[in-house]
Every structure is written in C-alpha cells, then in structure tokens.
C-alpha cells in the first residue's frame, strides 16, 4: 500500500527533523549543552558515596571532544535520515524490490541515532558515568524516549514492502 510507504517516509523525515534540531541546538547553544556533558563526564553531581567516581573525565579538552563527537553523530544521523527519506520518496511508486533496496540510508541513519542515544547516553553516560545518580543532570529518561521512538521507526521501516496495488 502506498500509504504504508508514505508513513515510512514521513517517520524517517520526522527523525531527521528531530536530529537536525538537536544538533542545531547543541551548536547554537553550545555552552548550555556543554555544561550537561561536563557535569556527566566529571561526575560531580552523582551520589556522594558512589564508588565509581574514578571514571570521571575532568579534562576540558576531552569534554569538548566528547561533545563534538555527540554533535557529529547527531548531525550525521540527521543527514542520513534526510537522504533516506528522499531516496524512499523517489522510489515511492517503484516495485517492491526497488523500494526495499532504497531503505539503506534510512536504516543507517536510524541505527546511528539508536546507537547514539542508547550506547552514548544510556550505556556510557547513564551507566559508566553514573548519570542516573544525578538529580540535576540525568538524561537517561529522555534518551530512553528517543531510543524507543527511533527503534519503533527502524522496525517499521525495515519491514519488507510488497507490491503496490493496481487501481
């Protein structure tokens, strides 16, 4: 059904828009969002008796590097998803095999977004740096929401599309 294909395209574009706005915000409001990264990496707001503080990264150049990697991953997620949405739209009325092959960029972008927020924020930030222990800098709940939305879109997009109905 064409409506299913359109839904996949729109959902990929929605993730592209989200990643674009997140990357844009991190670039244009660099200092505010850098503070989040610095607090997480320095582990200065985790539980006082936590025994994982030895993992802290307090070097400003390394904190800026980590933030640059985050921004680059967000931007690349956006670019791949925009390309993915465009390529899928260009194949909207193509045969099933062609439309299914056109999913590559969308799947790459969605996968990168998943890895950024699941591995980067939930695993590394949340668990390694104990972000979940911070009352003021806990980004795990937000990252979880992003991961679930991206995963749902990825699963939906990856489902094989059949031939279009002739009308």
C-alpha positions as CSV (number, residue, x, y, z in Angstrom):
1,X,0.0,0.0,0.0
2,X,1.2,3.4,-0.9
3,X,0.0,4.8,2.4
4,X,2.4,2.4,4.3
5,X,5.3,3.6,2.1
6,X,4.3,7.3,2.8
7,X,4.1,6.6,6.5
8,X,7.6,5.2,6.5
9,X,9.0,8.2,4.6
10,X,7.3,10.7,6.9
11,X,8.5,8.8,10.0
12,X,12.1,8.8,8.8
13,X,11.8,12.5,7.9
14,X,10.4,13.1,11.5
15,X,13.5,11.5,13.0
16,X,15.7,13.5,10.6
17,X,14.0,16.7,11.7
18,X,14.4,15.8,15.4
19,X,18.1,15.0,14.9
20,X,18.6,18.2,12.9
21,X,17.0,20.3,15.7
22,X,19.0,18.6,18.4
23,X,22.3,19.1,16.5
24,X,21.3,22.7,15.7
25,X,20.5,23.4,19.3
26,X,23.8,21.9,20.5
27,X,25.7,24.0,18.0
28,X,23.9,27.3,18.6
29,X,23.6,26.9,22.4
30,X,27.0,25.2,22.7
31,X,27.8,26.4,26.3
32,X,24.5,25.4,27.9
33,X,24.6,21.9,26.4
34,X,28.3,21.6,27.0
35,X,27.6,22.1,30.7
36,X,25.4,18.9,30.6
37,X,28.3,16.9,29.0
38,X,30.8,18.4,31.5
39,X,28.7,17.5,34.6
40,X,28.0,14.0,33.3
41,X,31.7,13.3,32.4
42,X,33.1,14.9,35.6
43,X,30.5,13.0,37.7
44,X,30.3,16.0,40.1
45,X,26.6,15.5,40.8
46,X,26.3,11.8,41.3
47,X,25.6,10.2,44.7
48,X,28.1,11.4,47.3
49,X,29.1,7.9,48.4
50,X,29.3,6.5,44.8
51,X,32.5,4.4,44.3
52,X,32.6,4.9,40.6
53,X,34.0,8.4,40.7
54,X,37.4,7.2,39.5
55,X,35.8,7.0,36.0
56,X,35.4,10.8,35.8
57,X,36.8,12.8,32.9
58,X,37.6,16.3,34.1
59,X,39.9,17.4,31.3
60,X,38.1,20.3,29.4
61,X,39.7,19.3,26.0
62,X,38.4,15.7,26.4
63,X,35.0,17.0,27.4
64,X,34.8,19.3,24.3
65,X,36.0,16.3,22.2
66,X,33.2,14.1,23.6
67,X,30.7,16.9,22.9
68,X,32.0,17.3,19.4
69,X,31.5,13.6,18.8
70,X,28.0,13.8,20.1
71,X,27.1,16.7,17.8
72,X,28.8,15.0,14.8
73,X,26.7,11.8,15.5
74,X,23.5,13.8,15.8
75,X,24.3,15.7,12.5
76,X,25.2,12.5,10.7
77,X,22.0,10.9,11.9
78,X,20.1,13.8,10.5
79,X,21.8,13.8,7.2
80,X,21.4,10.0,6.7
81,X,17.8,10.2,7.6
82,X,17.1,13.1,5.3
83,X,18.8,11.3,2.5
84,X,16.9,8.1,3.4
85,X,13.6,9.9,3.3
86,X,14.4,11.5,0.0
87,X,15.6,8.2,-1.6
88,X,12.5,6.4,-0.3
89,X,10.2,9.2,-1.6
90,X,12.0,9.0,-5.0
91,X,11.1,5.3,-5.1
92,X,7.6,5.7,-3.7
93,X,5.9,4.2,-6.7
94,X,8.7,1.8,-7.6
95,X,8.4,-2.0,-7.5
96,X,8.7,-3.6,-4.1
97,X,12.3,-4.8,-4.6
98,X,13.5,-1.3,-5.6
99,X,11.7,0.4,-2.7
100,X,13.1,-2.2,-0.2
101,X,16.6,-1.6,-1.5
102,X,16.1,2.1,-1.1
103,X,15.9,1.8,2.7
104,X,19.7,1.7,3.2
105,X,20.3,5.3,4.2
106,X,17.2,5.4,6.4
107,X,18.2,2.3,8.2
108,X,21.8,3.6,8.6
109,X,20.5,6.9,10.0
110,X,18.1,5.3,12.3
111,X,20.7,2.8,13.5
112,X,23.2,5.6,14.2
113,X,20.5,7.5,16.1
114,X,19.8,4.4,18.1
115,X,23.5,3.9,18.9
116,X,24.0,7.5,19.9
117,X,21.2,7.6,22.4
118,X,21.3,4.0,23.6
119,X,25.0,3.4,23.7
120,X,26.2,7.0,24.1
121,X,23.7,8.3,26.6
122,X,22.1,5.3,28.3
123,X,25.1,3.0,28.4
124,X,28.1,5.2,28.6
125,X,26.6,8.3,30.2
126,X,24.0,6.6,32.2
127,X,25.8,3.5,33.5
128,X,29.6,4.2,33.0
129,X,29.4,7.8,34.2
130,X,26.5,7.2,36.6
131,X,24.3,9.9,35.1
132,X,21.3,8.1,36.6
133,X,22.6,9.1,40.0
134,X,22.4,12.8,39.3
135,X,19.2,14.6,40.3
136,X,20.0,17.6,38.0
137,X,21.8,16.0,35.0
138,X,20.1,12.7,34.4
139,X,19.4,12.4,30.7
140,X,18.6,8.7,30.8
141,X,14.8,9.1,30.7
142,X,15.0,11.4,27.7
143,X,17.5,9.2,26.0
144,X,15.2,6.2,26.6
145,X,12.2,8.0,25.0
146,X,14.4,8.8,21.9
147,X,15.7,5.2,21.7
148,X,12.1,3.8,21.8
149,X,10.8,6.1,19.1
150,X,13.8,5.5,16.9
151,X,13.6,1.8,17.4
152,X,9.9,1.7,16.6
153,X,10.5,3.7,13.4
154,X,13.5,1.4,12.5
155,X,11.4,-1.7,12.9
156,X,8.6,-0.3,10.9
157,X,10.9,0.9,8.1
158,X,12.7,-2.4,8.0
159,X,9.5,-4.4,7.4
160,X,9.5,-5.5,3.8
161,X,7.2,-3.7,1.5
162,X,5.1,-5.6,-1.0
163,X,4.0,-4.7,-4.5
164,X,1.7,-1.7,-4.8
165,X,-2.0,-2.5,-5.5
166,X,-3.1,-1.8,-9.0
167,X,-6.1,0.6,-9.2
